[in-house]
Amino acid sequence: MVCWIVLASPAGLAMPALNAVPGGIVQLTLEPIDQPAPTVTFNQRKTLVTQQNGNWITLIGIPLSTKPGEHKAVVQPVGKSRYTIAFDVKPKKYPESYITIKNKRKVNPNPDDMKRIKKERGQLGKDLARWTQQEQIDLDFRLPAKGRMSGVFGSRRFFNKQPRNPHSGLDIAAPKGTAIHAPASGTVIDTGNFFFNGNTILVDHGQGLISGYFHLSAIDVKPGQHINKGDLLGKIGATGRVTGPHLHWNMYLNHTKVDPALFVYDQLTELDDGAKAR
């Protein structure tokens, strides 16, 4: 059982649950808010800074590849010398997931597929490196779709018995055409069709906080479009590398994939839990 610490900002905004493990989120307390907001980096990437209880705080996404032990964030206050804050990352063993894919090219792509995949990785990397500086960050997320939780973040995946990268998001299985709504306000970064991800939407929520929606049957937004919480983004489908219709939902902090469940920890009971079957 995982214990999450839940905190709220003085403005009443919800905060994600905290879990100092690979794929989790760490919170560090910084300067009082009567001083300018400092800049914080982890692994040479800027991290989200916001306010809580009279102080600036930072939320840091921990990569799945992070080794347990002590790690350090670098803090650069305005007009002062930089300093570091140490924090500990605890180990976590994620479950294994064995999946059978009928389309063999989605497991072992041919040379032409690999050219497409390489190009798409470059595009996604550019999209996910986006940084929009803004003070107000909407952290009060809602579930983007109704359905059954069919896959959990971090599971060690085997496609047709071949090991592949860990699962990078939370899966919600539902019939094709089920609506997907924006879990928080933001701006659409990009949309498109990708070899593995299928029809895709990426949304910028500010300061490196980005959400992704994959395998869609329909896309109902355009790049550059501002969206409010609850707006229609698209519809659940079965495009890309899938075994059936579902939404694969990713969350990113400081260019790092983190567990989306941390943003909706108090709403997970609304999903019919089928994750153990995967």
Number of C-alpha atoms within 10 A of each C-alpha: 3 6 8 13 10 14 16 16 16 12 9 10 15 17 20 24 22 20 22 20 23 24 23 26 21 18 19 15 16 21 16 15 16 9 11 12 20 20 17 26 18 17 13 10 17 21 24 25 25 21 23 21 14 12 18 20 23 24 21 26 29 27 20 18 8 14 15 14 11 10 15 14 21 19 21 16 17 12 8 9 8 13 12 14 13 10 15 14 19 15 13 15 10 14 14 15 21 16 15 14 15 13 12 13 12 16 18 12 15 11 9 8 14 13 11 13 16 10 13 17 12 11 12 13 12 10 17 24 14 17 19 13 12 12 13 12 19 17 19 17 22 17 23 22 21 18 20 18 24 21 24 23 23 25 19 17 19 18 18 14 12 12 14 12 11 17 22 24 26 22 25 26 26 21 15 17 16 21 20 23 20 22 24 23 21 23 21 22 21 20 19 15 17 20 17 16 20 20 24 22 26 23 28 26 23 21 21 22 26 27 24 22 28 31 27 29 20 19 19 12 18 15 14 13 12 15 21 13 16 16 18 17 23 23 25 28 26 22 23 18 20 20 13 14 21 30 33 26 23 22 24 23 25 27 22 22 24 28 28 24 21 20 22 21 16 13 12 15 10 12 16 14 15 16 17 11 10 15
